[in-house]
Amino acid sequence: MNETSIEIPSSVTYQGKTYAVTSIHGYAFQRCSKLVTLTIPASVNYIYTSTYNNKTIFATGPFDGCKNLKTINDNAMTAQGFWNKDTQGKNLFKDIPSDAFINTPEGSDYTAWAKYVNELGLSVKISASGLGSYFINKDLAVPTTGVSAIYLITGSGDDATFTELHDPFIPANTAFIVKGTANSTVTFRTTTIPSEMTINVSNNLLKGSMEDQAAESSHQFYVLSKTAALTATQPATFEPVATGTTLTKNQAYLPNIKALQTVANGTTTGIKAVRNAEQNTIYYDLQGRLVNNPAEGVYIQNHKKNYIHK
C-alpha cells in the first residue's frame, strides 16, 4: 500500500447492505511503511492484535511496520478496547515512532492508552473556578498554551501550601492542579521525561487513582470546588466527597489528613497558607533539557515558549 494518508469510513456498503465500521483488525495496516496520517472514525470500538486461525498473536498488531506514521486522528470519545486484555496494548504501538501524535476529541477519555504511547492527547477540564486537577500513571508534558500554572500542595497541617511546579514535565503518578481559562479544556500529552532530569514531587500531599473510588466517609476525600471563586490569599477551596459518592478516576484529591480538616462536619475546607511562586529563571530547550546559560533562541520558561534576544 502506497497511500500516505488514510481516513477510515464510519460505514461501508457491500452487496447493497450498509455495515458500520466498529473495529480495526490484526493486519489492517501492517507494512504500510509510507503511511503518515491515519484518521479513525468515532464508530470504531475495538482495535485487534494480529490473529491466525482464530488464535491471538500478541507479538504484532495492525500498525506493525508503520514506521513513518506521524499522526493518528482518533475521533472516538473513549479509547478503543484491545482484543483479550488491554495489557497487550503495548504491542499495538510498538512500531509507531515515539514522536507520533495521537489526537483525541476534546473531553474524551484515553487514560487506558496512556502508559503505552507518548504524544497521546489527554483532556483535562478547567472548571468555572479556573482550576482543574488530574492524575495519570504516565509522564506528561506541560502544554505551552492554555495553562497559567501547575500546582502541587506541599507541607502538612496549617502549613500546607500551593507550590508552583515550574518544570516542563510532570512525573508519572503525580496528582496536580492546573490553572487555566475557566470552563475550558486543556490537552496534556504523554511523554517520557529525559533520564538526566530530576523533578522533585516527593512532598506532594495530593493523591489520585486510575480507578473510581467510593467514599466510605464524608472526610475520606477532599476535592477542588468547581465553583468557588479564587482570591489572592486562597487560590482554591476543597470540599469533602459525600459518603457513598464516587470519586472519579484521574481526579486529584486530598486524603483524610486530620490537620487539613479545619472545618468540621463536612463543610468546606480551604488551604490557608499560600506560598508565592518565586520568579522563574529556569530555562529548558524544546526537548526538555535544562539550559543553564541560554543563548539566543526559543526556550520553555514557566510552561511558556519564550524567545531570548542577545
Buried (B, 14 or more C-beta within 10 A) or exposed (E): EEEEEBEBEBEEEEEEEEEEBEBBBBBBBBEBEBBBBBBBBEBBBEBBBBEEEEEBEBEBBBBBBBBBBBBBBBBBBBBBBBBEEBEBBBBBBEBBBEEBBBBBBEEBBBBBBBBBBBBBBBBBBBBEBBBBBBBBBBBBBBBBEBBBBBBBBBBEEEEBBBBBBBBBBBBBBBBBBBBBEEEBBBBBBBBEBEEEBEBEBEEBBBBBBBEEBEBEEBBBBBBBBBEBEBEEEBBBBBBBBEEEBEBEBBBBBBEBBEEBBBEEEBEEBBBBEBBEBEEEEBBBBEEBEBBEEBEEBEBBBBBBEEEEEE
